[in-house]
């Protein structure tokens, strides 16, 4: 009997709406009203994913994607600081 090939979970970027394997995107969650990176994938709450590209960050801020998903107004400068810090750390790891 043939074993079924396991597929990787797919997730969609909130900016470009492109689906990628889950491990190729960065997950964020809303914790106590603050957007925080979820590096190990174990934070509680609704998670949302963003490509590891600055272009997608710019598009997400322009489209107010973080506000839509978090269902609250989030300061764009705060978003940019948090996300860019994570993007810089992932580039160093690569």
Buried (B, 14 or more C-beta within 10 A) or exposed (E): EEEEEEEEEEBBBBBBEEEBEEEBBBBBBBEEEEBBBBEEEEBEEEBBBBBBEEEBBEBBBEEEBBBEBBEEEBEBEEBBEBBEEBBEEEEEEE
